Amino acid sequence: MKTAATVKKRVLLAAPEIPLSFWSFRETNRMMGAKTLLPPLGLITVAALLPREWELRLVDVNIRPIRESEWDWAEIVMLSAMLVQQRGMRALISEAKRRGKVVVAGGPYPSSVPGEVLAAGCDFLVQGEAELAMPQLVTALLEGSRGQVIASAERPPLNVSPVPRYDLLERGAYGCVSLQTSRGCPFDCEFCDVIHLYGRAPRYKSPEQFLAELAALQAWGWRGDVFVADDNFIGHKGHARALLEAMIPWMEAQGKPFSFITQASVNLGQDKEMIDLMTAANFGFVFLGVESPDEDVLKQAHKRQNLRDPLVESLRAINRNGITAIASFVLGLDGERSGAGRRIAALVETAGIPLVALNILQSLPNTALWERLRREGRLRELASGDTTGPRLNFVPSRPEAEVIDEYLALWDELYAPRRFYERAHRNVLEMRPTRRALGQALAPGGVDRAAWLKVPSGHRRGYWATLWRLFWRRAIFSRDGVVFWRLTWDVFRRNPSRLRRFLIICALGENLFPLRSLVRRQAAG
Ligand code: SF4
């Protein structure tokens, strides 16, 4: 009988193109010398599940195209895609099939709309999470069968999820790396596909597993930003606390090689103890789904967790205690009244949030929203997954032109550089000083004004390259240079330990200013 050990396969793992969006951070990547933001976490997890004897290569098309020699070498091509990568995945399937390769497709896009991906020509489609499906796929590949959908009936416990194969990634190509400690979210927001894809009962990796992944990243040579790609990092607070309590001494012992970014629900703002643990573990940014400033809209979207506490107070509490909130809003929700854009801008200004993800609602396949719109005859087409582009895939409950106009006006207003710098300035002045600076404030000698220069060793190159380019672009004679330098000086004077955070936020703004014209071009075209 053929076994994985006796029959070796050559597998090319390929990550399809991701279109430009809020999440690309293309300018910051350039400033840091990276080629794209995040590695394909799904693919490197799949790689770790394949037989050790098989030969693997990985190409991320967001870094470079696949070389002809790599196509020739491969027997099997494995692709993983989110909905936003659908066009790129279909293009790679047809290229691979043209060359006679066996093609395996998996990830959220094929799992959500398997019929479309099978029609594109893949030989195997892995529906759902890979951990339990992989043995069946390996057997099918060895037997040479085709045309199968491989799906496991259960969701895997995450203690069977291996350490991702970071070693397959191109070193130096990414601005940030990712890992995951949990999947699923206990909430049931009507528009969210996390519940369908990963369930409402969150599943977790143990603190030991998580530390093993951090150690693997460190061994691979990574220092810098790590994105904890959980659907909701505080979905189970007991679990989050256990992880953080394990991380804090580990990070101290290793000299704080990483700084973390994650996603969480807004109720984080009501849990000061959790925020403290997160900052002690070196979490600096958190992405929060605020969605709408209107209570009736949130109610209709089942986003009840955002109704329990005053939104502005929660956002300010997160910022005040040392984590920069990246707030996400969406236009086009049912029940939204005229002027929602203006109300979003007012909330953002009041809360002093510089980084705001602006989205147009897309109805994602298999969500409760999708089912409802389908029943109501309002669905138009499959979502592209690109929520930065100004296009609704359904008939909204108020005039569409009004939604798009408000969306475009919001981009213009929030990402006018001057307004952005002023929000960033207010944001860091409200933030408590860093832990280190708090310690110094109690000691004789006072505050260390050079703290912004003292960057942990592994972060230095990217930090200085980024700052150099930021300073160059915002030179004193540039249009917004005077404001930038005045506010920089003010942060240096009044909250010096947060000057580094201010500069990082300003560097992130460099991605968002040009997106205004891209969004306008897309609306026109
Ligand atoms: S809180 Fe976030 S992840 Fe959870 S269901 Fe709502 S939108 Fe989805």
Residues whose N, C-alpha, C, O or C-beta is under 5 A from the ligand:
A	BS01	SF4	C185 F187 D188 C189 C192 V194 D231 N232 S265 G289
